[in-house]
Amino acid sequence: MNYRKVAIIVAGGAGTRMQSATPKQFLELAGKPVLLHTVEAFAAAYDDMEIVLVVPEAHFAYVDTLLKPAPAVSRITVLGGGETRFHSVRNGLQKAENAVVFVHDGVRPLVSPSLIRSCYEAALAHGSAIPVVEMKDSIREVNGGMNKAVNRDHYKIIQTPQTFLSEILLPAFELPYDPLFTDEATVVERLGHRVHLVPGEESNIKITKPLDLTIAAALLKERGQ
């Protein structure tokens, strides 16, 4: 099958942990909004990448202005978000038939085109591709008043874009919502599919706190961007 490439970029955050009135996806990073960096990475990965931005309807006018300088503006569709991430992704999936579908956090602006391409190839081969990185810190399991050390080698840190063939992802999102659905992989697993892990990138950080913006700016400067 000749699959389309569709990136669903979810950008519905309110920015509460950023201590800012501006949602974190719209904060400035190296001279332009965080979300624009994210969009540009997907546009650069493939010339035929279709981009679906899922944002709160209250921000449609601002997003329209934000996207005007984007080189791939003709390939971008903007849709309204839902009550939860699950519902926002489900809204975006209406544009994702017969496709390799990338679901990505709008506030991961440093994702590289090379990671996007490696997720695409792995999804074609395995049906899914979930980028992960190693845990560096010691971790402990806390249960009530008790805690115990656990082997960090048995755990990975999950990133996005979580990437799937549409024939796997679309039926999974017809399931009723469950609060245990913390990401797309957990939804797909509910239907009995195994997910395939691929190496992520240490620099593919999620902007959630003020310090993250400082780190992201330093990483972009190191890249010469």
C-alpha positions, -999 to 999 in steps of 0.1 A, spaced: 0 0 0 12 35 -8 7 52 26 2 89 32 22 106 59 1 124 85 14 141 116 -11 149 143 5 175 165 -14 179 197 -11 214 213 -38 218 238 -19 227 270 -28 256 292 7 263 305 -1 261 343 33 246 351 50 273 331 36 300 355 26 319 324 -7 333 311 5 322 276 0 285 268 35 269 266 31 259 229 30 296 221 59 308 242 89 322 223 119 300 218 148 313 198 127 340 182 96 321 173 68 302 190 75 267 204 48 252 182 63 266 150 96 248 157 76 216 160 57 222 128 88 230 108 105 198 119 77 177 105 76 197 73 113 193 68 112 155 73 92 148 42 79 170 14 46 151 13 40 152 51 5 164 59 2 182 93 -29 183 114 -27 207 143 -51 201 172 -55 232 193 -82 247 215 -107 265 193 -101 297 213 -66 299 198 -76 294 161 -71 330 151 -37 332 168 -26 299 152 -36 311 118 -13 341 123 15 319 136 14 296 106 16 323 79 54 322 78 55 284 78 68 271 45 44 242 46 13 262 54 -6 246 25 -1 212 40 -15 221 75 -50 216 87 -61 231 121 -88 212 142 -103 218 176 -90 199 206 -111 177 230 -116 172 267 -85 150 270 -54 141 249 -73 110 238 -102 130 225 -79 155 208 -61 128 190 -93 112 180 -104 145 164 -72 146 145 -76 110 132 -105 120 110 -78 132 86 -56 100 88 -69 72 67 -45 50 47 -15 67 64 15 63 86 3 85 115 27 104 137 12 116 170 34 143 185 34 167 214 33 202 202 57 211 230 85 189 218 100 214 194 134 199 191 123 166 175 146 161 145 136 152 110 159 122 112 140 108 142 107 114 123 121 94 94 133 65 115 99 63 132 83 62 97 105 33 85 100 13 117 62 18 116 62 5 80 82 -26 91 65 -33 125 32 -14 124 43 10 152 73 29 164 75 44 199 107 64 206 123 58 240 155 69 258 173 52 287 167 62 323 198 77 339 187 82 375 181 56 401 144 51 407 122 37 435 87 23 435 65 39 461 34 20 474 16 37 502 41 42 530 66 18 516 92 22 489 118 0 473 146 2 447 138 -11 412 161 -19 383 161 11 360 173 -11 331 137 -25 330 122 9 323 124 34 294 113 70 291 87 74 264 88 102 238 68 112 207 61 110 178 43 78 185 39 64 151 15 38 137 -1 24 106 -36 39 104 -52 4 103 -39 -2 138 -44 33 153 -79 42 140 -97 11 153 -80 16 187 -94 51 190 -130 38 185 -127 23 220 -144 42 248 -122 66 267 -104 52 297 -83 74 321 -56 47 319 -50 58 283 -19 80 290 -6 79 254 -14 63 220 6 32 228 -16 23 258 -47 27 235 -33 4 208 -22 -22 235 -58 -23 247 -67 -39 214 -40 -65 218 -13 -50 196 24 -51 208 42 -18 202 77 -16 188 103 6 206 129 26 187 158 48 200 146 83 208 168 114 212 180 130 245 174 164 230 137 156 222 126 173 254 91 183 264 86 219 274 66 219 306 86 242 330 105 274 326 138 256 329 129 235 299 128 266 277 163 276 288 176 241 280 158 241 246 173 275 237 208 262 246 203 231 225 191 251 195 221 274 198 244 244 198 227 233 166 233 267 151 196 275 149 
